[in-house]
């Protein structure tokens, strides 16, 4: 029996980082006192009318361009359904004429995922259900905060191009990096700035798509991957047991790691879409789109390629480190350090593992200097890391001076030989096994030397000395 | 009060009279007669007196005041004013006090007008007689056994009864022009987008427009210039200068070609047809050329309208769900509360249109109903545009009949809908139109003739309307 293939398409809702809401002048702020950033428009009071926020349109166009979409004249539609946190009982969204359509994202691992569309819409308020299970059914009462009502969203719909939870996770991570890079969102999934719905089905390779289920509101990369993997396994079990997958909307329980039914297709709402008569068609001029394109910040993919171009041999481990550096916005610093003479690979590795993008960063010259001292053997890896830590207090400090102050004196070869001799003498059987071909034990002796020198020995020099002693 | 808004404002500015006196006169007329006529749902006498005193004080201090300084006005109860109850003639909004003011009301107040109160209407502006008001109908001051028309019936009565020289209404399918015709007033529906809808409680957003009731064409022009013009809070508001309406009132019709349109006439009572022909003759005598023409597409308007307007209404009226404002019928869960609130709060005509509109937008029916109606709307607009290649204006009847009696059409919604036959095409096309009183029937009930113009040529209505007005008063 051939293996099952999982088919995944994602809908990602991204809150735009505008100063004000999509259709009124209220502040777009997360975490304020409930119901303080509201007005007649975002409360849907009778007689109020929406006025489109041009800044939100610009961010939406940036997203479209960054996702290689065609930006086209578009219209707004009303999506009609009753829900207490949606003040007008319809959502202003886009339907058959979205602003952005037909793009793609290239993932770091090399695959390409198609983007069906990226359209604009307004967010709803936020309900908190008290009592019962914490969901609306069976709750004792509900509180509604309309601060989020009318916050601008872009919904990014992918093609069903993904084949694993891991790939879906990589897609959302890359999408998030792109959206953050172009300044469209802060990308904070835990605060709901990005919310993911996953459409999952399974089939035998070559067969038509199977019946899909939609898993709603996945709010972390980890939940996304877990939910998809659980759901695919559930569907496979059903089919292999001779049952059918029922098309339905499901939710993911983070505690149990399982998905459960929210509503079936039979209960699906008829949204009665029709053109929003209170807004005029959105027809961004070619000149405006071109201006936005020319001001678009470099995208993660280009930034990664730029860094990788600086290193000689590209290994999978290095690709991951570069992805981390770009993801944390450290690539500008790393590039500057490389230009200042730092060895590229070392600078990338130290930035990825030692620097805190949200904290104090060393100056490019100080960072480059530290990397150079390590590369030359003047500092061990452990010492270099301590110098980087010390640079937090004096970002423009002289790494050599800091090393002196910390008492980091490079060991000469004679001193290293003495320490290594002692280590071998103390552990004759381990040394014999190493000499007999058990390579793992090299690391054992590195550890002994490091311990004896309190980390002052240069790791590379130690490894070289150990290898040289092998008969 | 039979004096016009313009002459009253002049008299107040010249200190021949005062805003306080004008306001008191309005309030005492209301006290005297509105128990019977029921134009108002809410009268704010104290606020009106205070506003009038403030105007008088400013005039006494020699300050410059607006062109409507001291003129009492009435506001249809689907336009919001901060802190003033707004019901839309519905139980579902009983007790709601909006926290903001409609642009048109704000502009009237800035021009010095004194809002006296909020006027009666068919619930959510759905109706042609005010009989659909949850608070009881208004009565026609010319014959209180007759309806005043609707939906802006209360605003028509407030002017026709002489309480105030100016009131505001809204016109979605004829809701200003039809009651103006029934009550012998000037009723003007502007080009869509000429007057802001911000603060007008929506019935059918793509059709609704605010406009004035007045006793003179010049008053209509003045008030429309004050409340009209671009409003950044209404995205459908036209952002371009409009032609001067006041100036147009003195322009005459010499050289204009006026189309006498059989499809805006056939089916009207003979006495009304006679008066429309008399109006054509008057325009001709004033130098216009009369062209007989037919635009059969206009006949399709009624059925398109009764799909589009309910479709939009079904969405616009969804927000009356008991969650945030107005009526709430408490139940154990939200969905049951929504249903109970809407069942108790809406009247039968509103429910009928919500059902109709919901159906027209439903999956599987959208193309056949809403989609087809949109195509029909485009067809009518194109037919009107084509007609305007040959004429500057169209002339027809405003209504098929004069004011009817209470209960005459309530049992048969379709016959009620037919009163909008001649007025609907302008709303569908977004074009301006005006009803001008032009004589009476044998019972003395007013007859209105209707002038229609192409989009953004509202000025032509005022030029022709002023000619007809002078003919009547001559």
Boltz contact constraints between the chains, C-beta under 6 A:
constraints:
  - contact:
      token1: [A, 40]
      token2: [B, 100]
      max_distance: 6.0
  - contact:
      token1: [A, 44]
      token2: [B, 319]
      max_distance: 6.0
  - contact:
      token1: [A, 46]
      token2: [B, 201]
      max_distance: 6.0
  - contact:
      token1: [A, 47]
      token2: [B, 80]
      max_distance: 6.0
  - contact:
      token1: [A, 47]
      token2: [B, 199]
      max_distance: 6.0
  - contact:
      token1: [A, 47]
      token2: [B, 200]
      max_distance: 6.0
  - contact:
      token1: [A, 47]
      token2: [B, 201]
      max_distance: 6.0
  - contact:
      token1: [A, 49]
      token2: [B, 198]
      max_distance: 6.0
  - contact:
      token1: [A, 49]
      token2: [B, 234]
      max_distance: 6.0
  - contact:
      token1: [A, 51]
      token2: [B, 235]
      max_distance: 6.0
  - contact:
      token1: [A, 78]
      token2: [B, 315]
      max_distance: 6.0
  - contact:
      token1: [A, 80]
      token2: [B, 315]
      max_distance: 6.0
  - contact:
      token1: [A, 82]
      token2: [B, 338]
      max_distance: 6.0
  - contact:
      token1: [A, 84]
      token2: [B, 323]
      max_distance: 6.0
  - contact:
      token1: [A, 84]
      token2: [B, 334]
      max_distance: 6.0
  - contact:
      token1: [A, 88]
      token2: [B, 319]
      max_distance: 6.0
  - contact:
      token1: [A, 89]
      token2: [B, 318]
      max_distance: 6.0
  - contact:
      token1: [A, 89]
      token2: [B, 319]
      max_distance: 6.0
  - contact:
      token1: [A, 89]
      token2: [B, 321]
      max_distance: 6.0
  - contact:
      token1: [A, 90]
      token2: [B, 315]
      max_distance: 6.0
  - contact:
      token1: [A, 90]
      token2: [B, 318]
      max_distance: 6.0
  - contact:
      token1: [A, 270]
      token2: [B, 362]
      max_distance: 6.0
  - contact:
      token1: [A, 270]
      token2: [B, 363]
      max_distance: 6.0
  - contact:
      token1: [A, 272]
      token2: [B, 361]
      max_distance: 6.0
  - contact:
      token1: [A, 274]
      token2: [B, 361]
      max_distance: 6.0
  - contact:
      token1: [A, 277]
      token2: [B, 205]
      max_distance: 6.0
  - contact:
      token1: [A, 277]
      token2: [B, 206]
      max_distance: 6.0
  - contact:
      token1: [A, 278]
      token2: [B, 205]
      max_distance: 6.0
  - contact:
      token1: [A, 279]
      token2: [B, 235]
      max_distance: 6.0
  - contact:
      token1: [A, 280]
      token2: [B, 235]
      max_distance: 6.0
